[in-house]
């Protein structure tokens, strides 16, 4: 069986759904996570949340990239539950995320590996649309 190379694009935060998706992908023998990109709202905070989850899952080698914060049309406010990272990140912990923008990472990785990468968008499709 072949390994599926994936990029997970997420708005990980208060809800358990994206954290569960990351956990399942980390533990799958069929998936190789090439990188994680974050979207919507405080994408740097979301990137640090994703990095913490990956670290807890012993996926230290997976790189995380912050992406686009605002909806493309800027026609609505970003809504956050208001407790993103509370109890998980203390003062944004000193977790390192990549300096490269998430959209640039998506483009570079897809173009550099034609027909080899599967995108798994589990948040708003802003990064995907921009890429």
Secondary structure, 3 states (H helix, E strand, C coil): CCCEEEEEEECCCCCHHHHHHHHHHHHCCCEEEEEEEECCCCHHHHHHHHHHHHHHCCCCCCCEEECCCCCCCCCCCCCCCCCCCCCCCCCCCCCCCECCCHHHHHHHHHHHCCCCEEEEECCCCHHHHHC
